[in-house]
């Protein structure tokens, strides 16, 4: 590692703290307004939290692969597969606790941790086997392909509606209604299989950001300025694309991927400037702990939330 960025850990810690806050954002059916997701199309600050963690995973991957010289060795391959399977197992253990009402026929197959696991696995193999110069094209191709699938296979005139979108149709066909989320009143999973495809690009943007921070010979101030410029570029493209392919977290649309990617670049740049350049670290200790123990902190918070809800 050429440089150490405390800001990367703080970014991850801020994100996981916000994830915990969002997932425990009220009492009963009440949720504080600022902590609500957009009902369907649109965007709220809360919609930034989950993809920001996936972005942070991508950034960290670049640094964590350095001891293996960015080669897919048998040891690294085994670690990638083991971590992927472990995230699946942890998720099933957490979200089915305390196992009293567990039914395999109604097991939700995909959830937050499974999406992280699948994106981590896909981006790991992709970045370790494909030359860096092709990664941006591959990411762009995935986003365009997802748009095409949603357009051609959704119900004509209602391609991006809740009931009739292609992501829901695909998940119903492959996973079955019993294995999907029913929080929208119907079988529809916001962490479904098809919509995991563009989420891979969210993690890939993070990886490319880590690559730039690690490999660029620019001074830190130049890096910060370029990250901000790249961020606003992605935000602009997202807002234009939104006119044809609406920004939507639950569908994880391509415009949504670019919007959150752009915002994350700007936020990370600001954190680098404040923490790593200006040295203002007095407020960071709490978030640093979360950043260094992110999955554990998230898992414990979910178990506590489930336990409290069961006790009511």
C-alpha positions in Angstrom: 0.0 0.0 0.0 1.5 3.3 -1.1 -0.6 5.5 1.2 -2.7 4.9 4.2 -6.1 6.6 4.2 -7.8 6.7 7.6 -10.8 8.3 5.8 -11.6 5.0 4.1 -12.2 3.3 7.5 -14.2 6.4 8.6 -16.3 6.3 5.5 -17.1 2.6 6.1 -17.8 3.3 9.8 -20.1 6.2 9.0 -22.0 4.0 6.5 -22.5 1.1 8.9 -23.6 3.5 11.7 -26.2 4.9 9.4 -27.3 1.4 8.3 -27.9 0.6 11.9 -29.8 3.8 12.4 -32.0 3.3 9.3 -32.8 -0.2 10.2 -33.8 0.8 13.7 -35.4 4.2 12.8 -38.6 4.2 14.9 -41.0 2.3 17.1 -43.5 -0.2 15.8 -44.8 1.0 12.4 -43.6 4.5 13.0 -40.4 5.7 11.2 -38.9 9.1 11.5 -39.4 11.0 8.2 -35.7 11.7 7.4 -34.9 8.0 7.8 -37.5 6.8 5.2 -36.6 5.3 1.8 -38.3 6.7 -1.3 -41.6 4.9 -1.8 -40.7 4.0 -5.3 -39.1 6.3 -7.9 -37.0 9.1 -6.4 -34.2 9.4 -3.9 -33.8 10.3 -0.2 -30.6 10.4 1.9 -31.5 7.1 3.4 -31.3 5.5 -0.1 -27.6 6.4 -0.1 -26.7 4.2 2.9 -26.7 0.6 1.6 -25.0 1.3 -1.8 -22.4 3.4 0.1 -21.4 0.3 2.1 -21.1 -1.7 -1.1 -19.0 1.1 -2.6 -16.8 0.9 0.6 -16.4 -2.8 0.1 -15.1 -2.2 -3.4 -12.6 0.4 -2.2 -11.3 -1.9 0.5 -10.9 -4.8 -1.9 -8.3 -3.0 -3.9 -6.1 -2.7 -0.8 -6.8 -6.1 0.6 -5.7 -7.8 -2.6 -2.2 -6.2 -2.6 -0.5 -9.0 -0.5 -1.5 -11.4 -3.3 0.0 -9.1 -6.0 -3.5 -8.9 -7.5 -3.2 -12.5 -8.7 -6.0 -15.0 -8.3 -4.0 -17.6 -6.4 -5.6 -20.8 -5.0 -5.3 -19.3 -1.5 -7.1 -16.1 -2.5 -9.7 -17.9 -4.5 -10.5 -20.0 -1.4 -10.7 -16.9 0.8 -13.1 -15.2 -1.6 -15.4 -18.2 -1.8 -15.2 -18.8 2.0 -16.1 -15.2 2.7 -19.0 -15.3 0.2 -20.5 -18.4 1.8 -19.9 -17.1 5.3 -21.9 -13.9 4.5 -24.8 -16.1 3.3 -24.7 -18.2 6.4 -24.5 -15.2 8.8 -27.5 -13.6 7.0 -29.6 -16.8 7.4 -28.7 -17.1 11.0 -29.5 -13.4 11.8 -32.7 -13.0 9.8 -34.3 -16.2 10.9 -33.5 -15.8 14.6 -34.9 -17.1 16.9 -35.9 -19.9 14.5 -39.3 -20.6 16.1 -41.3 -19.9 13.0 -38.6 -21.0 10.5 -40.0 -22.7 7.4 -37.7 -23.7 4.5 -40.5 -23.1 2.0 -40.7 -19.5 3.0 -37.0 -18.8 3.5 -36.1 -15.5 1.9 -33.1 -16.5 -0.2 -31.6 -13.1 -0.8 -31.1 -10.2 1.6 -28.7 -7.3 2.3 -25.7 -9.5 3.3 -26.3 -11.9 0.3 -26.3 -8.9 -2.1 -23.0 -7.8 -0.6 -21.6 -11.3 -0.8 -22.6 -11.8 -4.5 -21.2 -8.4 -5.5 -18.0 -9.0 -3.5 -17.5 -12.4 -5.2 -18.3 -11.1 -8.7 -16.1 -8.0 -8.5 -13.3 -10.1 -6.9 -13.1 -12.5 -9.8 -13.7 -9.8 -12.4 -11.0 -7.5 -11.2 -8.4 -10.3 -10.6 -8.9 -11.8 -14.0 -9.7 -8.8 -16.3 -7.2 -6.1 -17.2 -8.0 -2.7 -15.5 -8.5 -0.9 -18.8 -11.6 -3.0 -19.6 -13.4 -2.6 -16.2 -15.1 0.7 -17.0 -16.4 -0.7 -20.2 -17.7 -3.8 -18.5 -19.4 -1.8 -15.8 -21.0 0.5 -18.4 -22.1 -2.6 -20.4 -23.8 -4.1 -17.3 -25.7 -0.9 -16.7 -26.8 -0.6 -20.3 -27.7 -4.3 -20.4 -29.8 -4.0 -17.2 -31.7 -1.1 -18.7 -32.4 -3.1 -21.9 -33.6 -6.1 -19.9 -35.9 -4.0 -17.8 -37.3 -2.2 -20.9 -37.8 -5.2 -23.2 -39.1 -7.7 -20.6 -41.2 -5.4 -18.4 -44.9 -4.9 -19.2 -45.2 -2.4 -22.1 -46.1 1.0 -20.7 -45.4 0.0 -17.1 -41.8 -1.3 -17.4 -40.7 0.2 -14.1 -43.8 -0.3 -12.0 -43.9 -2.4 -8.9 -46.1 -5.2 -10.2 -44.9 -5.4 -13.8 -41.1 -4.9 -13.8 -38.8 -7.5 -15.3 -36.8 -7.8 -12.1 -39.9 -9.1 -10.2 -40.9 -11.4 -13.1 -37.4 -12.9 -13.1 -37.2 -13.4 -9.4 -40.7 -15.0 -9.3 -39.6 -17.4 -12.1 -36.3 -18.3 -10.6 -36.8 -18.1 -6.9 -40.5 -18.4 -6.4 -42.9 -16.2 -4.5 -42.3 -18.0 -1.2 -38.7 -17.0 -1.2 -39.1 -13.3 -1.9 -39.7 -10.3 0.4 -43.4 -9.4 1.0 -43.0 -6.1 2.7 -44.5 -4.2 -0.3 -47.7 -6.2 0.0 -46.8 -8.5 -2.8 -43.9 -10.9 -3.6 -41.2 -8.4 -4.7 -37.6 -8.5 -3.4 -35.6 -5.2 -3.5 -32.5 -7.4 -3.0 -33.6 -9.9 -5.7 -31.4 -11.8 -8.2 -31.8 -9.7 -11.3 -31.3 -6.3 -9.6 -28.1 -7.7 -8.0 -26.6 -7.3 -11.5 -26.3 -3.5 -11.4 -25.3 -3.6 -7.7 -22.1 -5.3 -8.9 -21.3 -2.0 -10.6 -21.7 -0.1 -7.4 -19.0 -2.2 -5.8 -16.9 -2.0 -9.0 -17.0 1.8 -8.8 -15.6 1.5 -5.3 -12.8 -0.8 -6.5 -11.9 1.6 -9.3 -11.8 4.4 -6.7 -9.4 2.4 -4.6 -7.3 1.7 -7.6 -7.0 5.4 -8.4 -6.2 6.3 -4.8 -3.5 3.6 -4.6 -1.9 3.8 -8.0 -2.2 7.5 -9.0 1.0 9.5 -8.6 -0.9 12.7 -8.1 -0.7 14.7 -4.9 -3.6 14.2 -2.5 -5.1 17.6 -3.3 -5.2 16.7 -7.0 -6.8 13.3 -6.1 -9.4 15.0 -4.0 -10.2 17.5 -6.8 -10.4 14.7 -9.4 -12.7 12.5 -7.2 -15.0 15.5 -6.8 -15.0 16.1 -10.6 -15.7 12.4 -11.4 -18.4 12.4 -8.8 -20.3 15.4 -10.3 -19.8 13.8 -13.7 -21.6 10.6 -12.6 -24.3 12.6 -10.8 -25.0 14.6 -14.0 -25.2 11.5 -16.2 -27.5 9.9 -13.6 -29.9 12.9 -13.6 -30.1 12.8 -17.4 -30.6 9.1 -17.5 -33.3 9.5 -14.8 -35.5 11.0 -17.5 -35.6 7.6 -19.3 -34.7 5.1 -16.6 -35.9 6.5 -13.2 -33.7 6.6 -10.1 -35.1 3.8 -8.0 -33.3 2.0 -5.1 -35.7 -0.9 -5.0 -35.0 -1.7 -8.6 -31.4 -0.6 -8.2 -31.7 1.1 -11.6 -28.6 2.1 -13.6 -29.3 5.8 -13.0 -29.4 5.1 -9.3 -26.0 3.3 -9.5 -24.4 6.4 -11.0 -26.1 8.8 -8.7 -25.0 7.1 -5.5 -21.6 6.4 -7.0 -21.1 10.1 -7.7 -22.3 11.2 -4.3 -19.9 8.6 -2.6 -17.0 10.0 -4.6 -17.7 13.5 -3.4 -18.2 12.4 0.2 -15.0 10.3 0.2 -13.1 13.2 -1.3 -14.3 15.5 1.5 -13.4 13.0 4.1 -9.9 12.6 2.7 -9.5 16.4 2.8 -10.7 16.7 6.4 -9.1 13.6 7.9 -6.0 12.7 5.9 -5.0 16.2 4.7 -6.1 18.5 7.5 -5.6 16.0 10.3 -9.0 16.6 12.0 -9.4 13.2 13.5 -10.8 14.0 17.0 -14.3 13.0 16.1 -13.4 9.8 14.2 -12.7 7.2 16.9 -16.3 6.0 17.2 -16.7 5.6 13.5 -13.3 4.0 13.2 -14.4 1.2 15.5 -17.5 0.6 13.4 -15.4 0.7 10.2 -13.0 -1.9 11.4 -15.8 -4.2 12.6 -18.5 -3.4 10.1 -20.2 -6.8 9.5 -20.1 -7.7 13.2 -21.6 -4.4 14.2 -24.3 -4.7 11.6 -25.1 -8.3 12.6 -25.3 -7.6 16.3 -27.6 -4.6 15.7 -30.0 -6.7 13.6 -30.1 -9.4 16.2 -30.9 -6.9 18.9 -33.6 -5.3 16.7 -35.2 -8.7 16.0 -35.1 -9.6 19.7 -36.7 -6.3 20.7 -39.5 -6.7 18.1 -40.2 -10.2 19.1 -40.5 -9.1 22.7 -43.2 -6.5 22.0 
